Amino acid sequence: MSRIAIVIKQRCFPEKCGEACLKHCPVNRSGADCITLTDDHKARVDEALCNGCGICVNVCPYDAVHILKLPEELKQEPIHRYGENAFRLYSLPTPLFGTVVGVIGRNGIGKSTALKILGQVITPNLGDWRRETPAEMQELIAYFKGTEAQAFFEAMRDRKLRVSYKPQAV
């Protein structure tokens, strides 16, 4: 079973909590470096070493660490990734010409990120969060080759399509 570790950097304060996640992690206690501190003094979880026990999640007083267990390793690369140990978006809703597409679901699954990509508010990095420049439109078209999304991005590139969206921030 694979897992994704998410560290919310804005909530991570190791100097205030005494590095609780590092000290309580059983993998760290056995001598490995599963949870370490980055150069900016924020927690970093090595997903390859993590056993998914959830102790770091429970001891973090700021709710900054989340471990998501996946039933199986996703074979595709993410469309967009915000950073190491950060949120990853693996697919987009299929936009259909001349129709209204509604996106609903529970919090934290990427609805807003997907709509921002489709509305050209953000440009996806195709899973490479280290890249200096966002993906070019031609890369997106090649990524979605053979799907309805390919035609959508081609129409956006050729300026034959206007996208409007109305986020409902409730």
Secondary structure, 3 states (H helix, E strand, C coil): CEEEEEECHHHCCHHHHCCHHHHHCHHHHCCCCCEEECCCCCEEECCCCCCCCCHHHHHCCCCCEEEEEECCCCCCCCCEECCCCCCEECCCCCCCCCCCCCCCCCCCCCHHHHHHHHCCCCCCCCCCCCCCCCCCHHHHHHHCCCCHHHHHHHHHHCCCCCCCCCCCCC
